Amino acid sequence: MADLAEPADGAGDLRIVVAGAGFAGLTALSELARLRRRHRWPARSRVRVTLVDRNAYSTFQPLLYQVATAGLTAADVAYPAWTAVRKAGAHLRKGEITGLDTDRRQLLLRDGSVVGYDYLVLATGVSAAFFGVTGAAENALSLYTRRDAIILRDQLMTELERRSAPGDTRDLNITVAGGGATGVELAGTLAELRNIALPEITEVATAHVRIASGDRGRGDDGIPDEEMPSDVTVWAAGVAAPEWIGKLGLPTGRGGRLRAGSDLRVAGQDRVFAAGDIAIIDGDPQPQLAQPAIQHGRHAATQISRLASGLPTQPFRYKDKGIMATIGHRSAVVELPSRIRARGTLAWLAWLALHLVTLLGGRNRISALVNLSWRYLTWSRGGGVIVGDDPGPAIVSQDAMARRETIDP
Ligand SMILES: Cc1cc2nc3c(=O)[nH]c(=O)nc-3n(C[C@H](O)[C@H](O)[C@H](O)COP(=O)(O)OP(=O)(O)OC[C@H]3O[C@@H](n4cnc5c(N)ncnc54)[C@H](O)[C@@H]3O)c2cc1C
């Protein structure tokens, strides 16, 4: 095996590139900075860390439901990548990754430029998996980005406003495809919007807004195995790696995720790590959640510092910190690894506190606290929701969404 302590070009900086400013990428970034502060690098190494992301911000996905249901602004869940790189003494390269040349150690960006690396952490997350269902990609909305959340919110509000017109008695049929945690949480939050805020914000009767959710064929969950009307369809039926990951020439596993060894290096690669949702560890797959992503990011950073110091890598061990989920006001479930379970208001307060604490940035925490307090304390008394624009006809496909330019902050 090559001497990994030597920079690729034999001189100059040791180039570490972190691809993706999500939970995994930002944790890797801050851990690299922490290790540098603690002098966990060979004394002669000058380290240059670069964060690459297609956006100039990091999105806090766990609160996207609240953005999509008009209780938080998109800015509440977006943390500037510049702030993260400045704190970590790193550099930011905004660009969309489209390819990888492992021989030359270069990430390829859509604008034709390349970013060279000596060590690379791929932490670019996943997106909706449509499983080849006819029309799903073209007609359903998804909820993985800040942009997705704004479009869903605007579409919901526009449909409601249209039905407020005199003489319009049409039902609004909302379908959440997928009966997993994402589908249940989203359907619960939509129901909260309908049951609490709707009577105060439009003239549409609650009974005219129907929310169906679940997996195909499960009649009890609301989605029958037959044709049904749907004005707004949200796809929450599963996730997979985006198509470009499959073209990188790296080994992939279930859902197109990158196959990683126990130390998180991509199978067959000495210098490329996979972290977060995009990684699937051979024989030890973890759930695609924030905690595994955070722990992966930290581990990948530590292994890079070990390799640069001439030390062998260590296997990743996941520390289970429990799970929590909410389906609306005062309704949540918390499960700790010690088998302690809580439900109802206590669990919901714990959910709220954890999400506010984990949000990056003081401004985001304060604005999210204000907006969530507003949502939960005033909605039932006509407190008002966050409004946007009419998204226009049928702006639903992911490609169309990507081309959409006029998104409010
Ligand atoms: C709606 C929703 C609610 C959720 N709720 C919870 C929850 O309550 N609890 C929980 O633990 N988990 C939750 N999750 C899951 C959790 O958010 C993910 O597991 C976590 O974000 C994964 O982190 P990551 O760093 O792997 O990827 P991400 O956070 O997805 O970050 C990936 C980054 O890569 C960038 N990127 C992607 N492609 C490219 C490219 N081609 N070029 C450049 N940059 C690129 C993206 O812009 C993004 O910044 C939720 C997810 C969603 C969608």
The ligand as an SDF file (V2000), in Angstrom:
LIG
                    3D

 53 58  0  0  0  0  0  0  0  0999 V2000
  -37.8340   15.4050    5.7100 C   0  0  0  0  0  0  0  0  0  0  0  0
  -36.7910   14.6730    6.4930 C   0  0  0  0  0  0  0  0  0  0  0  0
  -36.9210   14.5470    7.8640 C   0  0  0  0  0  0  0  0  0  0  0  0
  -35.9360   13.8550    8.5890 C   0  0  0  0  0  0  0  0  0  0  0  0
  -36.0830   13.7360    9.9520 N   0  0  0  0  0  0  0  0  0  0  0  0
  -35.1230   13.1370   10.6600 C   0  0  0  0  0  0  0  0  0  0  0  0
  -35.1930   13.0450   12.0730 C   0  0  0  0  0  0  0  0  0  0  0  0
  -36.1830   13.5060   12.6810 O   0  0  0  0  0  0  0  0  0  0  0  0
  -34.1760   12.4590   12.7480 N   0  0  0  0  0  0  0  0  0  0  0  0
  -33.0750   11.9540   12.1010 C   0  0  0  0  0  0  0  0  0  0  0  0
  -32.1590   11.4580   12.7530 O   0  0  0  0  0  0  0  0  0  0  0  0
  -32.9730   12.0000   10.7660 N   0  0  0  0  0  0  0  0  0  0  0  0
  -33.9630   12.5800   10.0290 C   0  0  0  0  0  0  0  0  0  0  0  0
  -33.8550   12.6390    8.6720 N   0  0  0  0  0  0  0  0  0  0  0  0
  -32.6970   12.0120    8.0230 C   0  0  0  0  0  0  0  0  0  0  0  0
  -31.4670   12.8950    8.1390 C   0  0  0  0  0  0  0  0  0  0  0  0
  -31.7730   14.2280    7.8050 O   0  0  0  0  0  0  0  0  0  0  0  0
  -30.3920   12.3410    7.2160 C   0  0  0  0  0  0  0  0  0  0  0  0
  -30.1010   11.0310    7.6430 O   0  0  0  0  0  0  0  0  0  0  0  0
  -29.1400   13.1990    7.2560 C   0  0  0  0  0  0  0  0  0  0  0  0
  -29.4050   14.4890    6.7690 O   0  0  0  0  0  0  0  0  0  0  0  0
  -28.0260   12.5590    6.4240 C   0  0  0  0  0  0  0  0  0  0  0  0
  -26.9070   13.3790    6.4850 O   0  0  0  0  0  0  0  0  0  0  0  0
  -25.8400   13.3690    5.3070 P   0  0  0  0  0  0  0  0  0  0  0  0
  -24.7430   14.2660    5.7460 O   0  0  0  0  0  0  0  0  0  0  0  0
  -25.4950   11.9790    4.9450 O   0  0  0  0  0  0  0  0  0  0  0  0
  -26.5800   13.9630    4.0290 O   0  0  0  0  0  0  0  0  0  0  0  0
  -27.4040   15.3360    3.8180 P   0  0  0  0  0  0  0  0  0  0  0  0
  -27.7900   15.9540    5.1190 O   0  0  0  0  0  0  0  0  0  0  0  0
  -28.4530   14.9630    2.8670 O   0  0  0  0  0  0  0  0  0  0  0  0
  -26.3200   16.2700    3.1230 O   0  0  0  0  0  0  0  0  0  0  0  0
  -25.8470   16.0250    1.8400 C   0  0  0  0  0  0  0  0  0  0  0  0
  -25.1970   17.2940    1.2950 C   0  0  0  0  0  0  0  0  0  0  0  0
  -24.5950   16.9780    0.0340 O   0  0  0  0  0  0  0  0  0  0  0  0
  -24.9010   17.9930   -0.9010 C   0  0  0  0  0  0  0  0  0  0  0  0
  -24.9150   17.3910   -2.2350 N   0  0  0  0  0  0  0  0  0  0  0  0
  -25.7160   16.4230   -2.7020 C   0  0  0  0  0  0  0  0  0  0  0  0
  -25.4290   16.1250   -3.9730 N   0  0  0  0  0  0  0  0  0  0  0  0
  -24.4180   16.9490   -4.3290 C   0  0  0  0  0  0  0  0  0  0  0  0
  -23.6640   17.1140   -5.5320 C   0  0  0  0  0  0  0  0  0  0  0  0
  -23.9020   16.3940   -6.6190 N   0  0  0  0  0  0  0  0  0  0  0  0
  -22.7000   18.0520   -5.5470 N   0  0  0  0  0  0  0  0  0  0  0  0
  -22.4380   18.8130   -4.4500 C   0  0  0  0  0  0  0  0  0  0  0  0
  -23.1130   18.6850   -3.2930 N   0  0  0  0  0  0  0  0  0  0  0  0
  -24.0860   17.7590   -3.2220 C   0  0  0  0  0  0  0  0  0  0  0  0
  -26.2770   18.5040   -0.4830 C   0  0  0  0  0  0  0  0  0  0  0  0
  -26.4970   19.8290   -0.9480 O   0  0  0  0  0  0  0  0  0  0  0  0
  -26.1880   18.4220    1.0440 C   0  0  0  0  0  0  0  0  0  0  0  0
  -25.6960   19.6180    1.5960 O   0  0  0  0  0  0  0  0  0  0  0  0
  -34.8210   13.3060    7.9210 C   0  0  0  0  0  0  0  0  0  0  0  0
  -34.6940   13.4480    6.5360 C   0  0  0  0  0  0  0  0  0  0  0  0
  -35.6640   14.1300    5.8210 C   0  0  0  0  0  0  0  0  0  0  0  0
  -35.5160   14.2800    4.3320 C   0  0  0  0  0  0  0  0  0  0  0  0
  1  2  1  0
  2  3  1  0
  2 52  2  0
  3  4  2  0
  4  5  1  0
  4 50  1  0
  5  6  2  0
  6  7  1  0
  6 13  1  0
  7  8  2  0
  7  9  1  0
  9 10  1  0
 10 11  2  0
 10 12  1  0
 12 13  2  0
 13 14  1  0
 14 15  1  0
 14 50  1  0
 15 16  1  0
 16 17  1  0
 16 18  1  0
 18 19  1  0
 18 20  1  0
 20 21  1  0
 20 22  1  0
 22 23  1  0
 23 24  1  0
 24 25  2  0
 24 26  1  0
 24 27  1  0
 27 28  1  0
 28 29  2  0
 28 30  1  0
 28 31  1  0
 31 32  1  0
 32 33  1  0
 33 34  1  0
 33 48  1  0
 34 35  1  0
 35 36  1  0
 35 46  1  0
 36 37  1  0
 36 45  1  0
 37 38  2  0
 38 39  1  0
 39 40  1  0
 39 45  2  0
 40 41  1  0
 40 42  2  0
 42 43  1  0
 43 44  2  0
 44 45  1  0
 46 47  1  0
 46 48  1  0
 48 49  1  0
 50 51  2  0
 51 52  1  0
 52 53  1  0
M  END
$$$$
